[in-house]
Each structure stands twice: as C-alpha cells, then as structure tokens.
Amino acid sequence: MDLFRSVTQSVLGAPQQDQKSTGADTVDRLIDRVQSSTLLEDRRDGCRALKAMSRKYRVLVGAHGMDSLLQVLESDRNDHEIVNYALETLVNITAPEVFPEETEDSETTVDNQSSEIGEQFTEILTKRQENIALLVSLLDEFDFKVRYPTIKLLTNLLKNRPKDLQEVILVIPSGVSKLMDQLSDSREVIRNDTLLLLTQLTKSNTNLQKIVAFENAHDHLFDIIREEGYADGGVVVEDCLILMLNLLRNNPSNQTFFKEGSYIQRLTSFFTIPLEAKDGWSAQKVTNIHYMLQLVQTLVAPQNSAQVVTSCQKVMNQCGLLQALTGLLMATGVPVDILTVTITTVADMIRGNQQNQEFFADMMAPSNPPRPAIVVLLMSMVNDKQPFILRCAVLYCFQCFLYRNQTGQAQIIQTLLPQTADEANSVTAGQLLCSGLFSLDPISNWFAAVALSHSLVDNIAQKENMLRVQLATSVGSPPVSLMQQCTSILQAGTKIPTRLGILMLLSTWLSHCPVAVQNFLSIPTAVPYLTAHVQANEHDELELVCQGLCAFVLGLCGQFNDGSSSNFSQESLRQLVSDRIGAENFSDKLSNISRTEAYTKAAKSPQLSAKQSSDLVFDHEFCRLFKSLEVSALRAVTPQLVNGTSTEVSPAEVKKYKDIIRDQDAEMTQLREQLSKCQSDLEQIASEKESLTSKIQQLHDENTVLKAQQGMAAGVAITNSADTTSEATSSNTEQINQQLAYVQQQLAEMTHARDYYYYEMVKKDQELTAMQQQQQQNGPGQQAVAVNGLQTSADTATSNPELENVRKQLEDLQLVLYNKDSEIQQLKEKFAAPAANEAPKGNAAESLEVTVIQKELEAVNASKATLEQEKASLELQVKDVQNENNQLKTQLATASIAGTNAGAAAACTKCEDLQAELKGIQGEQEDLLVLVTDQDSKMAEYRRKLRSYGEDVTDDEDEDDEDADYGIPDDYDEDLEDLQ
C-alpha cells in the first residue's frame, strides 16, 4: 500500500488531491499515463499502480484499461518488468473468484453478479484471436516474471470461457506445442501450473486431447510421476493422473495410442508399492491410488469398443498388471474405498476374457486354510456387516467373472450339487449363495439371487442342472428342490428386495428352458400365487414392479410351455389370464417394468450404480432379457392385440386375409414389372437427356462466341428483339448501320493505302530520272558507256508498257473503291425506310435476315483483315525498294568518281531488280482488285435484300472518303495531286 500511495501521489501531484480524488479518477489518470507517456519508466509506474488497484477496482481497471494493457504487452514486451505488471493486472481482472478488497471498499458495491465479472472480461479478451496469440507467444520468454503470469492468465481464461479459448488455441500455429513445452520447465511452479492449464484445456474436447497426446504428453506425465514417487507423491501426481484421465476417457484414438505406445506396461509400477497396514494410508496416497485405478478402468470399461477392451485386457495380463491388482485386492489394511475401486477395476479386466477369467478363478487368498479369491469375495457380499458399496462391487466382479464364461458357470452350479465328504467340509461358492438366498437380510437375498441368475445366463444345461439342487430345510424333514424353496419364500410375504431378486432369478431360469417351466408349473401353489399377485390393485411403485415381474414369469410359462405338463397347458394359461386377469390388465402390469426409472438406469451399464439399498431394483442382464422377451411373453398368454383391443381371429378371417395377401402379392409382382420397365425407360430418357444437354451446351458455347464477336451492342439488340417488336426493329437497324459504317471506314482505309503505294511508286520513278540526269552530267567522257546503260535502263523503266499498265490498274482500283464507298452510303440511307415499313410484318423472318447480314458482315471483316495483311506486305516491299534505291545512288556516286565500267554494270543490275519489284507490286495490286470485286458482289447481295423489302435501289454512288491512320503521312494527298 505504501508503494501504491507513493505512485498515486506522484501522478496526482499532491496528497490533498489524492485524498479528494475518487477511485475512478485515479484509474483514469493512471490509464492516461500508460497510454500517453513517452518514457518507459512512466509507463512502468502506471502499470504498477494499476496492478495495485486491480483487486479493489477491478471493474474500473478492466473496463477502461484492458486495451492499454494489451497494447503494453505488444509494444513493450522487451521490458519484462512492465510486461509482468500488465499480466498480473489482467490476471486479477479475469479471476473467477471475488476478492476481499472488493467488499471492503465503501464506495464499491458488490451484487450477485460479482462472480461473473471475470467471465465478462474474459469474453471481451477472447473476442479477438490476436490477444490469445499474443499471450501464447509470451510463453517463449524464459523469464519467470513473464512466463508464470501468462500461464495463470490462460488458466483463468479457460476456467471462465473454456469452449471459446479451446477453439482459439486450436487454430493458433504451434499453440498446443508451446503449452506442452512448459512441462519441461525446470521450475516446478511453472510445470505444476501448466498441468492445471492442460487439464482445463483438454476437458470435453476430443481434438485437443488427440493433439496433446501426440505431443508426447504421456511420456512427460510418467516422468513427472516417477520423479514425485508414484503413489507416495504429492498433489502433483494427482494432477498428472487427472490429465491422463482427460486424455483417455471416451477417446478411442488415444486409448489405442496408449496401448500401442507400451504405456500400459508402465502402469504396473504404480501398484508395486509397500502396503503397510500399521502405518496406514495418507489421504493423498489414497487419492493417488484411486486415480490410478480409474486410469486402468478407463481402458477396459464396457462402454469402450470391444476391440480396444480385448487388446488392453490381454496386455494387462501379459505385463503383470492383473497380478498386481489382484495382490492389492487380497492385501490387508487397504482402505474400503480403495478396495472397492480395485474390485471394480479387476472385474472390468476379466469381463469377457477367458484367459483372465481362468487366472482369477485359480487365484487363492492368503488365508489359513487358503481359499479361492471368489469364495472370499462372496463371503463379503453375503455379510450384512460389510459396507454396501463393497458388496455391490463384489457382485459386479462375480458377474464379470461369469460373463460369457460357461466353464465358470458350471463350476458355480457344481458347488450346489451333492458333494463328497471332503468337499462338504470346505466352504464353497454355492453354499455361500444359498446362505445368502435364505438369509434374513433382504439385501443379501437380492445379491445372492442375482448372483445365481448370472450362473444361468444363456446356459440351458446349467438351468437343467440346477433343477437337481436339493435343500434340507430342517432336521428330519425331506429335502426340497431349490425352485420349490424359492416359491415358498415368495408366498411367505417377504420384503420387496427379496421378492425382486427371486422373481428375476425365476425369469432367467425359466427362459428358453421348457424343463424348468414344467417343474415350476408342477408346484401347486406357483401359478395361483402369480395370478393373484398380478390381479391385485396396488399403487406403490415397487409393488407395481413386483406385479410386473409376476406377469413376466407367467408369460414365460406360457411361451416356453411344451405341453408336457398335466396341470397347465399353454391354452389353459391363456384362458386363465383372459378370465381372471384380462388381457389389457396383464399388458399394463407387464409394461410397468419398463416405465420405471430404475429400469432405465440398470439397462444403461452393467455396473451397479446403487448408492444405497433402496436403489437395488433391477439387474442389467435381466433388463436385457426382459427387452428381448417382453413382446413374445405377452403374446403367449394373451390373445393377439390389435390396436390395443383384444380380438379373436376366426379361421374364415384368416382365409380372407390370406386371399388378400395373395392378391396383393400378384399386384406387387405386376407393379414390380412396371417399375422395372419404367426404370429402363427412365435410363434411356436420361441418356437422351445427357446427349441433348451436351448438344445444347455446345450450341450455347457457339452462340456465346458469336455474341462476343458481334459486340455488346449487337448482343443486346438481338436479345431484346424477342421481347418487343418495335425495339427489336430499331436495334437491328442501328446494328446494321454500325456495321455498314465500319465497312465504309475500312474501304476508305484501303483506298488511302492504295494511294500511298501509288505515291511511293511515282517517287521512285522521279528518283530514277534524277539518277539518270546526274549520271549524264558527271560522266561525259569515260562514263559514256555507263551513262548510256543507265539511260537505257531508265528509259526502259519509264517507258515500260507494263509499268504504265500497273498505274492504270491502280487508278481503276481507286475509282472502284470510291464507288464502293458511295454505294455503302446509299445502302445506309435506303435501309432505314424498309426497316420502318416492314416492322409490323414478319419480325421473326426479319430477325433471321439480320442474322444472315451479320454473318455477311463478319465475312467482310475477314476480307478487311486480309487486305490489312496485304497492305503490310506492300509496305515492306516499298521499304525494300527505298533501300535498293539508296544503294543504287551510292553505287552511282562511286562509279562517277572511280570511272569504271563495273559501277555502271552494277547500276544497270539494280535497275533490273527495280523492274522486278515493280512487277511484284503489280501482282499484289491485282490481288487487291480481286478482293474488291468480292466486296462488289457482297454489296450487290445487300442491294438485292433491300429490294426484297420493297425499296428502289439505284446504282449511283457518291464519294465520301475518310482518312484512316495506316501510318501514311498526313500531307501525302497533296503530294499525290502534284505528282498526278
């Protein structure tokens, strides 16, 4: 508090201000200092003061300062001291408990929701995944002042909002790995708190359990338990065992991993501890062994898959774990609760495993004389002085010993039969069960009856053998059978637990055993007792259960009655039930069994869940038997029930129903044939549909390509033509006008290109003439021959009739192109009128014509592309001619200076090459003329279509040239006129 007072005084400036200021003002100033101070020392002092106030003013600090504290963790994480203050403050804010300081402050009110403050701040903190990722990253710091409060803060968050934090940690990269690394920390405080953190983290989350298990959690935990001294260790051993239970309970994957990792063998060391009876057991030791036994029991629990249970049971026997636990079972001085859990654990280890059951049957107790362990356990079960939970555990162990163990069942029944003199002097299991069955203690009666019933489960041979059991009720009286004695006990008006046990024993004995049914029916008072008890009117819940059990026994007598009894046949039992009880009443009494809560609990698990004697009602095996035979037993002794009403079915009605069934079978056969035919037709239709679908898709793709080529405007116009007639006509007209304008532009561009080539040819003629004149001036003497040669070549090039023919064809081509341009303009004007007049007629036909025209326009575009290629080729040829002319000039100049005939000859050769180039240009121009002729034919087709709309189309054409940017100089038109 002195530290807190000094810090707050330094913040507020004077003691008077501190006295006058409230807690909220102080918190606000401290938070402002943490946020705005530039010096690390100031921020550190602010965090220290907030930590001191966080317990008393946790709501204010949490509401106003949480963001600032998180910012400190992110920006000042290199300073471990300030990080420690921030983390400790967050630990106090998110604590799940209420601090005493909160209630002591007079200015602070604590209501019923104070315990939820930590949960509310936890929810705010976990909303952003970045906050949890920041806390997990702080675990990389080895400093105790950072790592330890971080673990405590994460533990608080898990306690308050476990599911939210589990989901966040799952998606943080290496989040679980960083937590697991803390188990290897040499500082025990951090290691122990990490155990608590992982325990909270793995609760009810299978994915996290798997990740933690595969991060070698079992190795770490076994090492810690060994270092702590196994069962003699402290609370750390308890925490390790609780964490291991979290990883294994209801997680088949981890159970298999635990078995395959040879961790079961390491469990044996847990139970090799000295068990001193004199010194006693400490409370922590009892707790540790209790969790150890639970860990073993988790691996072999009946709720697990049969494959996992069987493999674990085998390994436990091989590694000596079963021997260690049976040794603990027979030891003296073991506390009752540890002995109870040990018996239950051993029971699960031998349940359904023949090898383990044989080992348990051969185990002898260290007594004088030695007795089988089973006999010693049964002595505890029938002794009413023993604790109730211990007696229940022994019964469960006896049930597991006989589960699917016909050899053990035979051994138990054999001890009930007449024995030799030596055997009669020793206490046997049969004797103990009979003594418990006829004891004055009703709980012992219930235990003994249920134990005997498990000796008969699914074993008809032993049911028949137990009919041979004879009992001597008193000295000098003739012996009576065991079944007759059980009936006599029922009639004696005993307590409810005794009746419940004996009725369940009779139900198991009579099921699937006609011989036992005949023996029971031969007892004169058996059936009258059952009938009277079923028709009695009782309202107590347990009495209703007894009536239901009597009805069930009576139903089994009717179901498994082979008719050999002279007293009651199956038909006579039906008549008896119908006359004295009534079918509806009998059904209601029988259904009372399955309606009780005790039946539901017993049917869930084979292990007894009774906490007191009043909870002993049903046995798990009896519930299985009742569920399988309830309906058949009801039908055996009552007429067939239809919709809850008892009715007799006459032979005529049976014949009628058979005829109906026969007709329905014939109809069903016919319907099946029709269904088969329809299925084949459907398959054929499906194949045709797939074929049509592929064709439609192909056409759709082609249509998409056409639309893309035509442009967005054309696509919109064609789509809208099917909706509105007038809009379709206007859109189609506009589309064709655009296409015609585009063709007009392309023709104008070709015209300019042709003119440009013509201009270049004229320029080359001029250059040749100039070269001839220059040669004449420079070489009057020695160069006469060369000049004459050049003159001849120039004259030849100038006066060549072929060159004149090319020029004439170019002029004709220009005229044709101009005429085409004029004709396009006229088509544009003429097309509007028929489109407007013919709009009301045949819109579908017009749309088709438009489509055809569009395809023709696409052909024109293709021709235009060809012309562009031709133009590019001509441009290259012109450039080549220019280069050749330049070279010719250079050679002429060289010939003038050197005065040799070789230069003149070379110049003549170049002139000849120039003539060849001109011939090539002539061929290219002829190709252009052919293309223009094709355009002329297409325009004629357009005129014909316009005439089909009823309009007159003339052959007069106007010129309307437009310039195009084909790389031609802007002033070449003027130069062309000068040249011409």
PyMOL commands that set and color helices and strands:
alter all, ss='L'
color gray80, all
select helices_A, chain A and resi 2-12+15-20+23-36+40-53+58-75+80-93+100-104+114-126+129-138+144-160+162-171+175-184+188-201+206-214+217-228+230-232+235-248+252-260+264-271+283-299+306-318+321-330+336-350+354-362+373-381+388-402+406-414+421-425+429-437+442-454+460-468+482-491+496-510+514-521+526-534+541-559+570-581+583-595+597-604+613-615+620-637+651-710+712-720+725-778+784-799+801-837+843-898+901-948+972-979
alter helices_A, ss='H'
color red, helices_A
select strands_A, chain A and resi 364-365+371-372+470-471+480-481+641-642+645-646
alter strands_A, ss='S'
color yellow, strands_A
deselect
rebuild
show_as cartoon
